[in-house]
Amino acid sequence: MVTQKQNKAPRKNINKSQKVWKQMKPLEQALTQPQGRGRSKIGTKGEGKYYRVEVRPKSEFTTFRYQDIGKPGGILRLAGKRSSGSWDDHVWLIDKKMAHISDDTLIPDNPDAQEVLESIGPAQHVKGDIFKGHPKKNTPEKDKPTPRQEKARQENIQKAQEARWPH
């Protein structure tokens, strides 16, 4: 024989769980499900319009901003702002019409794409449309100006002098 207390307990437990469920955010609800999130991550299916070349991890940045480079819709730069306030590249998005995949490497078909891929090194395939690039070497301030920077500075000074006082 079921007591009155045993009869009310399931209803009480259901009400408690519904109350907790309603207070959860949608992402938390999805993660508590046994199958996890319903959506796949961006770029993992290979069905997008762009190849995504990741240069630095997302964890290094606090804010992000897209910048269209060159002609509209061709190459996009996703810049990230660090907690220190400096901006740097997080991801480069290259239109699939401007590059192709060969032997798990992204090969440029366009001069603009070639310029980007030369600056970030060979882009190695990770998954779907996602590639991994290499950031430029970060030169510490104590090593600056580099010989290359010094040479460029001297050339710029010479150009300015020639423009001002032509021979």
N, C-alpha and C positions, 0 to 999 in steps of 0.2 A: 504494500500500500504506500502510495506517494503522499508525503506530508505537504501541507500548504506552503511551507518554507521552500521545499524542494521544487515545487511547482512554479514559484515566482523567480527562483534563481536564474534560469536560462534567459528570461526576458530582461532581467536586470543586467546580466552580462552583455547581452546584445546591445542594450541602450548605452552602456559604457563604451563599447568598442565603436559604435556609430558616432558618439560624441568625439572620441579621439580622432577618428577618420576625417570628420568634417573640419577639424582644426589643422590637419596636415596640409602642406602645400602640394600641388600636383606632382612635382618631382619626387617628394618624399613618398607619396602614395604609389607612384610607379616603382620606386626602388624596393618597397616592402612586398611587392608581388613576387611570386616565385620565378616568373619569367623575366623580371627586371624591366628596363625601359622598353617601350614599344617601338621607338624610332631608332634607326641606325645613325651613327655619327656622320658628320658632314664629310663628303669625299670618299667614303669607304666603299661605295657601290660602283664608282667609276662611270656614273651617268650624268655628271655635271657638265657645265660649259667651260670650266677652268681646270688647269692642273694647279695643285696647291703645293708650293715648295716652302716647307717650314725651315726657318733659319735659326730661331731661338725659341726656347720653351715658353709657353703661355704663363707659367708661374713667375717669370721675371717681371711681368708688367701688371699695372693696375687698371689702365684705361686703353682703349683701342680706337683707331680711326683709319678709315679707308682713304687712299689717295689714288686718283686715276693718273697713270703715267703715260705720257705721249698721247696718242689718239684715243678718244673715248671708247671704253669697252675692251681694249686690247690687253693691257697689263695693269693690274691693280697692286698696290702696296698696302699691306695692313701693318700700320705702325703702332707700336706700343709705347706707352708712357710708363717709365719706372717710378718708384716711390720717391726717388731723388729729384724727379722733374725732367730728366733727360728722355729724349725720344730715340727709338731705334727700330729696325726692321724686326717684325715677328714672322710674317708670311708674305710671300710673293704669289700672286695669282696670275697665271699666264693662260691666255685663251688657247683652246685646243687647236685653233686654226693657225697659231703661231709656233707650234712645237709638236713633236711626236715622240713616242716611246720606242727605244731600240735597246735591246739587251738590258732591261731594267734601268736605263738611263734616259733622262729627258734631253732630247736633241732639238735645238732651235731651228725653225724654218724661216725666221724673220730677223732682220738686223737688231730690232729693239729687244726681242727675246734673247738673242745671242749676247747682247750687252749685259742684260740682267744675269743670265746664267754664267757668264764669265766672272762677274763680280762675286757670285755666291759659290762658285766652284761647281764640280759635277754634282748634279742632283740625282741621288740614288732612290729608286722606287721602294716605297714602304708598303702601301696597300691602296687599291683602287686608284684614285686620282692624287694620292698624297705622296710627296717626295720629301727627302731630307737633304737640305743644303748645308753649306758651311759658312758661318759668318766671317766677315773680314777680321783679321787679327786686330785685337784691341791694343794699340800702342800706349803704354803708360805715359803720363804727362812728363815724367822725369826724362824720358828718352826723346822728347820733342824739342826742337823741330828735327825731323828726320832729314837725311841728305836729300831725299826726293822733295820734301817740302821746301828746303832751302833753295834748291835749284829752281823750283817753280816760282818762288818769291823773287829771286833775282831776275828771272825772265819777265815777270810781270812788271817789275820796276823798270827794266830796260824798255819794255813796250810803252809804258807810260811816259818815259823821258823822250822817246822817239816821237810819240804823238804830240807832245808839248813843244819840243824843239826839233823840228825836222831838219835833216842835214841839207 
